[in-house]
Amino acid sequence: MLMPLVGMPMMLSTGILTANAAENETRWTDNRLTGTGGEPLPLRAVVAFPGIETNRAVDLDLVDGKNGERNWLLTELTGGISAFPDDSETKERRTLLTFSDGEKFRNQRLYSIELHPDFPKKAWLFVSLNVRVDGEGFNRIVRFTFSDPDALEIDPDSEIELLSWPSAGHDGCDLKFGPDGMLYASTGDGESPGDPANIGQKTDNLLGSILRLDVSHPEPDRPWRAPDDNPWVTFKNVPDAIWAYGLRNPWRMNFHPETGELFLGDNGDENWELVRRVTRGSNHGWSAYEGSHPFRLTNELAGPNAELTTPIWEHPHTEMRSIIGGCFYRGTRFPELKGRYVYGCYFTRKLWSLAWDDMAKQASDARRLADLDHAVVSFAEDRDGEILVVTHDGPIYRLDRAPTTNPTPIPATLSATGLFSETASLQPAPGVRPYAINAEAWADGAEVVRHFAVAPGDGILARSGENERKSWQMSDGGAFARTIRQKVGDSDAFVRLETQVMHKDHGEWKFLTYRWRADQSDADLVPDSGETQPCQVGDHTLSHRFPGRAECAACHTQRSFFALAFSTEQLQREEQIADFVAAGLFRKGQEPRPEQFPALTDPHASTASLDARARAYLHVNCAHCHRETGLGGRAQFQLLHWLDLAETGAVNARPLVGLPGIGENGRVIAPGHPELSEIVRRMATRGPNQMPLIGSDEVDKEGLSLVREWISSLPEAQVSAKSPDQK
């Protein structure tokens, strides 16, 4: 066990941004990070259909056509359903059904589709979706009929509703036909975080459940019937469609190819992401339990089954934040995966596999398989049982073997990275430069010291066109170091807590965290999963989270352009950019144009306008996720400061999953009413429902006051809610 960190104060004047001869060197040659790493992952993701562009994809299904033809049916969140040939070279894609035009389909979000197992004999397509009517959310399962099954032509006027139920978030809404021919549907608890109404243990509604419907033998008054062997089909106070309950948000599910048992990924709340095996009549405990762990002790298991069914596997939030259920591998390309359950995480963009012993009914040996550049949202299988990975903000992937590498060990200390010539005083090595930005994100009151290094070869690329305001592209071999330090009381002394390192190695960004020793002489590499340790800062002991690599990768994404603050607007101060240009750090002809944009406002600059300060604060603290197809994209608003307020989709918009307490009056931003604004409430919260989600354990009281004042200043009828997609 690591000993608690007892900080030895350092003086602020020591080794911070001090000019020395090394700063006159332009490129970093003492790079000891390239080629390092832990045990390499066995697989990698390769683009399956380079000619097919997707936009917020959510589901993918394979359909056999006439004359041996095969097509993929692609479902997009707001774009509808389209088809393209099962051909890696195809560029042909055609729309089958759109949900974006006309009053009938407006404000609908698609989640999943499923063809009838007897297609084309029964030419039915089942669709799960969420629709908002007067601000209220409803989940629906509907059926469409193909007017020409061979041509995959759908009659848009053939819609028949099977089921509908209210849902204020955590929708679930996956559809799968089981080997028994029944249609299984997942439903979330439809509730705010924490399930304040204990919906998960109520069985007088359809929420938090797996439903099982016989859609092949409809009843006279409804287009389905409840199978006779559903567990509570004869109970008066339990909907006859319920097969199992006690789930929070079962997003993706699938059946074991041999046993026919149902497996799924269930999003947890505070601490855990869950892999579940769901059997007839099972109660999975939410929200009395989060997985196998008591969640709300005042709750009890309820409903017709008071026996808890625990998950087969649990991932802590240090490993995973938003599980995406997968499928059992039944292909031939990777024999070592045979019979293993393959699944992933939307938030960390990582794929995992899990061994399952059907005789013992026990899971074991969870392993990481591959890292993605985009957020996994679903899985599909081709006719050979090979797995495809659907991403929400990028392409469709296939799995391939990763190139064989023999990485050298990651430097165990900060001094071994080559970034600093004198680590104890943070003196940068030749080619490593200090830099400062205009607007810092909240870091629990800590100060930040920044360095970057450009390796020999290509220089930095300042983006152009529509991306010109976004982060610059670092050349391969480059690195960033972000050192976090806490002041000791009101003195000029400080204690360094950690240095976070980002390094670009053969096109891939790698993330490392180093924990400073008590004597401040050096910093030691923390485990891959990170750690939480007590840190002594003067007379004060604080619990500090040293982020794991997956936590760093959650914010530094392709959609956020990785280096969050390495942009023209952030770096435009004094002669900083001019110095970088003079040093030849940019690719020729790819230098930034600082005259095009004003510098980003410092949120704490009293001379700036209230609007500029608040928008800058939300930009640096929130917009790395809350941008188009970012990890906050499910919330359907953006907080990039350059967007017109009407274009953010946040003003007067109802939160998809609001915190309890204000009911129907809650808005993401309620002009004139910070007390009704979800942004304010999340900023004032610490725990699993806080925003930003990671990187902070303390409320930013000054930032919270700023945003409250700004929202109070907005005229109540200034802007109506408008989705960024409606620009």
N, C-alpha and C positions, 0 to 999 in steps of 0.2 A: 504493500500500500504506500502511496506517495505521502510524504510528510507535508503537513500544512505549510504554506508559503508564508514566511515571516519577512516582511519587506524591510529592506534597509534603504532609508530615504536617500535620494540623490538630489543635487542642486539643479535648478532649472537652467543655469548658465552652462552646464557641462555638456559639450558635444552635440548641441542641437542646431542644425542648419549652419554649422560653422564652415566657412569657406576654407578649403585647403587645396593643395596641388592636385589631389585626386579628382576634384570636380572639373578640372580642365580636360580630363580624358573624356572622350566622347562615347566610347563603347565599353561594355563590360566583358572582360576576357577571362576573369577568374570564376567562371560559372561552374559550380560543383553540383548543380541540381539536374542538369540534362542527363537523361538515361537512368535516373534513380527511380525507385518505386518499391512497393511491396510485391507480394506474389501477384503475377499478372492474372487478369481475368481470362477465363477460357474462351469466351465468345465476344463477338462484336456485332453491331447492327449495321447492315448495309441497306441502302435504299432499294426497295423492291420494284417500284414503278417510277423511274425517274421522270417519265413524261406525264405523270398525273399529279397535278397540284391540288392540295386539299385546303379547306378553310374550316377550322374548328371541327375536325372529324371526331366522331364518337363511336362508330360501329362499322364493321365490315363483315359481309356474309357472302359465301360462295354459292352459286346456283348453276346447275347443269341445264344446258339448253339443247336444242335439237342438233342432230348430226355431230354429237360429241363436243359441241361448243360449251365453254364455261365462261361465266361472267362473275365479276365481283359487284355486289351491291354496297355502295358507300353511303353512309348516313352522316350528315353534318348537322351540328347543333341547331343552326338557324337557316341552313341552306337547302335542306330537303334531302331527297334520295336520288342517287345517280348510279349509272352502271358503266363498267368498262371491262374489256376482255381480259382474261387471265393470261396475259402476255407481258413479260417484263419490258418489252420494247414499245408497248402501246402508248399512243398519245390521244387515243379516241375515248371520249367520255361524253355521255349524254344524260340529260336530266330526265328522270322518270316522274318525279312528284316534287313540287316545290311548296314550301310552307312559308314563304316570305311575301307572297303577293295576295292581295284581296283580304277582305274583312274576315272571311272564314278561317284563314290560317294565320292571321296576324298574332304576334306575341306568343307564338308557340315555340318551344324548345324540344327538339327531338333527342331521345336517349338511346333507343334500341329498336331494331326490327327483327322479325322472324318469319320465315316462310313456313307455310303448312308442310308437315313432313310428307304429305301425299301430293305436293306440287309436281307437275302442273295439273294433275287430276282435280285437286282442290286448289284452285288458283287464288289463294288468299294470302295476303300480306298483313301481318299484325305489327302494329306500331305502338310504342310507348312514348309519351311526351308529357310535357308540362305546359299548361296554358295559364296566362294571367288575365283575369277578368275583373275590371275595376280595381286593379291592384291586388286582388286575391289570387293565390296560386292553387291550381287543381292539377292533379295527375290524371291522365287518361290512358286507357288501352283501347285502341280502335282497330277496325279491320277494313282493309281495302280489297277490292277484287281486280284482278288483271283482266282487262278487256281482250288482250291478246297475249297469252302466256309465252308463246314462242318468241314474240318480239319484245317481251318484257314491258308491255304497255299497260299502265295502271289507269283505271277509271277514277279520276279525282272526285267524282260525285257519288262514288260507291261507299263512302265512309259509313260504318256502323259502329257505334260505341258499345264496348263490352262492359267497361267499368269506369267510374270516375270517383275521385275522392279528394278532399282538401289536403293541401300540403304546403307548408310555409318554408320548406327547405328540407334537405336530407331526403331527396325524392326516391332514391333507389332506382326503380324503373328498368331493370334488365328483364329481358324476355328470353326464355329458352324452352324448346320442346324436349321433354324427357324421353327416355327409351320406351316408356309406357304410352307414348302418344299424347300425353297431357301437356298443356301449356303452363309453364311455371313463370311467375312474375315476382320480382322483388319489390318491396316497398320500404322506404325509410320511415323514420319516426316523425317526419314532417314538422319538426320542432326546432326551437332555439337550442343553442349549445347547452348541454347539461340536462336536456329533457325535463324542464321544470314541472311539466304536467304529468310526468311518469307515464307517457304514452306507451313506452316499450312494454309495460306489463298490463296494459289494458287490451282486452280482446273483444271489445264491443265495436271495434272499427277495423279497418284494413291496414293500419299503419304498423311499421316495424315488423313486417311479416314476409313470409313466402306464401304466395297464393298458388293454387293448383286448380286449373280449369279444364273441363272437357269441352273443347270448342268444335269437335267433330259431330257432336250430337246435341244441338241446341234445344232448349226448352221453348215452348210456345211464346212465353213472355220475355225471354231474354236469349241472346245469341250464344249461350253456353249453358252448361249445367255443372253442378258440383258432383264430382265422382263419388260414388257410394262409399269408397274407402277413405275419403278425407276424414281426418281424425274427429272432427266435431260437427259433422254434417247434420246430426240430429239435435244439436244444442240450440236452444232458442236465442241465447244471448251472445253467441259467437258466430260471425259470418261463416257461411258454409264453405267459402273459398279458401279459408286459412289452412295452410299445411304445417306451418311452424311460425313461431313468433319470438319476441324478445331481441330484435335486431335493431341496430342504430342506423346504418346506411349501407346496405348490401348492394354494392355498385355493379360488380360483374360476377357471374356465376357460370358453372359448367358441370357436366356430368362425367363421372369416371367412365372411361370407354369399356371397361370390363364388368364392373359391379353395378353400374348405373346409379351410384350414389351421387348426391348433389354436394358440390364444394363451392365456396364463394369467399370473396374478400369483403370484410366488414370494417368500415371506417370507425376507429375509436374516437374517444373524446379527449381526455386529458393526457393519457400516457401511452396508449397501446394501439397498434394496428393488428387486425385479427384475421387469421385463416380459419374458416369454419367448415365442418362437415355437418350438413343439415339432414336430419331424418324426420320421419313422420311424427308429428306431435311434439317436436322438441321445443323447449323454452331456453333461449340463449342469454337470458338474464338482464338485458339492458332495460332500464337504467339502474336497477338495483346493483348490477355488476357491470364493470367494463372488462369484458373477457372473463378471466377467472378471478378478478380482483374486485372486492367490494367498492362500489362507487358512491352510492348514497345509502348510508346505513339505516336511515329512517324508512327506506323503501323495503318492501318484501317481495319475494317472488309471488306472482299472482296468476290469475287465469286458471284454465282447466288443468295445467300441469305445473306444479310447484317444485319440480326437480330441475336443477341447473345443468345445462349442457355446456361444457367449457370448450374453448377453441382448441383446435389441434396444434396451433402455433400462434405465438404472440411476438410481435416486434415492438420494442420500445421506441419512443419517438426520437431517440438519438440515432436510430437506424432508418426510420421510415415515418412518413407523416400522412400519407394518403394512399392507402393500399388499393391496388387494382387487381381484382381476382382474375385468374388466368385459366389454364387448362393443363391436362396431363399430356405429356409428350408421347406421341405414338409414331413418330417418324423414324427414319433410318440414318439420317446424316450424322446424328450425335448419339451413338449407342449408350454413352454414359448417362444420358438423360432419360432413357427408357423408363417409363412408369413414374417419373418425377413430376411434381406439380410445378409449373412455371407461372410466375406472377410478377408484379412490379409495383412501383410507387410513382404516382403522378408528381409528387413534390420533389423527390430527390432524383427522379429520372433514372432509376436503377432497376435492373431485372434480377430476380432471385429464382432459385429452384429449391424444392423441398422433397425429401424422400417420404414415401407413405407405405407403411406396412399394413396391408389390408387384413391379414390374419390377426395381428395384434391391435388393429385399429389405432395405430400410433404413428405420429410424424417425427422426423428427425433430420438432422444434417442440413439445416438451411444454409444455402451458399449464394453468394453473389455471382451472377452469370455475366453480366455486361452492363456498361454504362451507356446512356443515350444522350444525345444533344437536345432532345425534346421530351415533352411530358407525355408519358404513356397513359392512354385512356381506355384501351381495350385490346383484346387479343383475337386472332382468327387462326383457322387451320386450313391449309390447302388439302387437296384430295390425297396427298401422300402423308398427311399427318404432320407436315412441317409447319412451324408456328410463324405467323406474321404479327407484327406489333404495330398497332394504330396509335399515332400520337396526335394530341389535340392541336398542337401549334407547329406541326412539321409534317414530314412525309410518312409513308407506310414503310416499315422495315421488314427485312428478313434477317435471320440469324446466320452468322458465318463464323468460322473459326478465327480467333484472333491470331495475328502473326506471332511466331515464337520469339520471345525476347528473354534476355537474361539481365534484368535490371540490377544495378548496384544498389546497396541499401540507401534509403533516404538518410541524409545527414541527421545525425542524432542530436546535434546542437546547432544553434543559430550561427555560431562562429564557424561551423564547418560548411556553411552554404556558399561562402565566398562573397556574400553581400556586404560585409563590413570588414574593414582592415583592423579596427579596434572595436570589438563588440561591446565592451563594458561602457564605452562612451558613445556608441552608435556612430563612430566615424565611418563614413561610407568608403567602400573599396573603389579603386579607379573605375570609372564608367558608371558608378551608381550615384544617383542624384537625389537630393532632397527636393520635395515640392510641397506646395500648399494649395488648398482649394478654397473656394468662396463660401460654401455652405456645407457644414459637417452634419452628418446624421447623428441622432441621439445615441450615446454610448454609456448610459447610466452615469452621466456627469464626468466621464473620463475625458482626458485630452488625447489627441491622436498626432503621432509623428509619422510622416510618409516619406518613402523612398521608392524610386523606380530605376530600372536598369534596362538598357537596350543592347542586345547582343550584336556582334559583328554581322554584317550582311544587310539584308533589307531593313529599312528603318520603319518608323511608325507611319501608319496610313491614317490621315485625317479624313473622315468620311465626307462624302459629298451628296448632292441631291437631297432627297427627302430625309436622309439619315444624317445630314450635316450637323445637326444639333446633338447628336448622340455620341456615345463614347468612341474615342479613337481606337483603331485596331493596332495592338502591339505586335511587333514582328516576332518570329519564332525565336525561342531562347531567352526572351525578355522576362522580367520579373517585377513584382511589386512587393513591398514590405510595409505593413501597417502596424505600428507599435502603439499599444494602448497603455496609458499611464494615469495614475490617480494622484492628485495633489494631497499632501499631508496637511490637513487642516487649513489654516490661513497662511501657512509659511510658503516659502519658495521651493520647498523640497517636494519630491515626487517619488512614487514607487512605480516602476514598470511592471505590468501584469503579464502581458503577452505580446508577441509579434506574430501577426498572420502573414503568410507568404503565399502569393500566387505566382505560378511559374508556367510559362507556355512551352511545352515539350513536344516537338513534332506535331504541332497543330492542336494539341490537347492541353487544356488548362488543368493544372494540378494544384491542390490546396493543402497547406500545412499550417499547423499552429504550434508555436513554441512558448513554453511557460517559463517566465523569468525566475531565476533562482533567488533565494532570500538575500544573498549578498550582491545581487544585481551584476554579477560578473559575466553571466552567459544565460542562455535560455535553452530549455530541453524540449525535444519533440514530444507532444502529447499523443496518446493512442489514436488510432484511426477513428474511433467512435467518440473522441473527445472525453472530457472529464469535468467534474465540478469539484472545486477545492476551496477551502477557506483561505483567504488572503489577509494578511495583516497590513494595514495602512495606518501608520502612526498608532494611535490608541484604539483604532476602529478595526474590527474584524468583519470582513464581508465575504459572502459566498459568491464565488465567481465561476461562471460557466466558460470553459475553454472549448470552443466549438470543434466538433469533429468535421471530417472532410465532407461528409454528406450535408451537414448544416451550412458550410460555406457555399457549396455548390447549389444550394436551394435558392440563394439570391443572385449569385453570379452566374447567370444563364446566358444562353445564346440570344434570347429575346431581349435581355438587358444589356447585351454587348459586353458581358463579362466584367470589364473594369468600370465599375459604376460611376466613378467621379472623374474619370480620365477623359474629359471633354473640353471643348473650347470654352463653353460658358463657365465651367467650374475652374478652369486653369487661367482664365483671363484676369490677371492681377499683376500690377506693376509691369515689369518687363519679362515676366516668366516665360510666356510663349515665345517672345522674340529671342530670348536666350536659347531656348530649345531649337529654334530654327537655325540660329547662328552656329550652334554646335553640330549641325548636320544630322539631327536625330530622325528626320523625316525622309520618306521616300521622295525622290526628286519629282516635283510637280504635284505632290500630295500633301503640301503644307496646309495648315488650317488658315481660315480667313476670319480672324477675330473681329474685324470691322463689320462683319455681317450681323453679329448678334451682340446684345449687351451682356455684360457679365451677370451671372446668376446672383440674385440678391442674397445677402446674408440674412437669415431669418431674425438675427438678433441685432441688426443694424437699425438703430432708432430713427435714423434720418430717412429710411425707405418707407414707402407706403405700406399700409396694413395689408392690402391685397397682395402686393409683391412678396412681402415677408411670409404670409401664410401659404401662398401657392408654392414658394420655394421650400418651405418646411415640408409640405406634403410631398413635393417632388423628391426630395432627398431621402425621406423616410419611408415612402410608400410606393412610389412610381416604378421601382424596379420590379415589383410584382403587378401592381395595378396599372397595366398598359395593355395594349391590344395583344391578345394571345399570351400574355404573361401568366405567371402562376396564380395571380389573383383574377384571372380572366373569367372564372366562374361567377364572380361578383358583377360582371358586366358594366364596370365603369373604369375610367382611366384618370390618373392624377398627374400626368405630365404637365408641367407648369405652362408650357407654350400653347396648350389647347385653350380655345375659348371656353369659358365656364359652361356654356350650353352644350359643348361638344364632349364634355367629360362623362356624361351620363350619370352623374352623381347627384345633381341638384333635384330635389323633390322625388327622387327615385326610391322606391321601397327596397329595403335590404332583402336579399334572398333568404338569409338566415339571420334574423335580428336577435339581439340579446333580450331576455325577458324584461318586462317592466313597463313598456310603453305601448304595446299592442299595435293596433292599426295606424297609430299616429307616427310611428317611426319612419324616418327617411335616412338615406345615406348622408345627405346634407339637407337639413331643413332650414331654409333661409330665415333668419331672425330668431331661430329657436335651437340653440346648441343643446338644450336638454332633450330634444327629440332627434338629434343627429347621431346616427350610428358611428360615424367616425370619431366623434368626441367620446362616446361611451366605450369604444374599443381602446382608444388612447388612454382612458382612465382606468382600464382593467389590466391586471397582471395575472397571468395564468394561461390556460390553454386557449382562451378566447381573446387574448390581447392582440393588439396591432401596434407595431409590426409583430409578426408571429414569433420571430426568434431574434436573438441579439440584444435583448434587454430584459432586465429583471426589476427595474424601477421605473415608475411613472415620471415622465418629463413634465414637471409642473409648469415650467416656463413655456414650453411648447404647447402644452394643453391650454394654458391661458391665452396664448396667441391665437390658436385655432378657434377657441370659444368666442373671443372678441371679434374675429373676422366673420364667423357665421352670424353673430348677433348683428353685425353691420350690414348684412345682405338684405335688401328689400324682400319682403315675403313673396311677392309675385314676380320677382326678377326674371326667373328662368323656369321653364317647364322641363320636366324630365325628358331627356332625349338620349337615345342610345348612340354610342360612337359609330355604330354600323349605319346610322341614318344620316351621316354627314353628306 
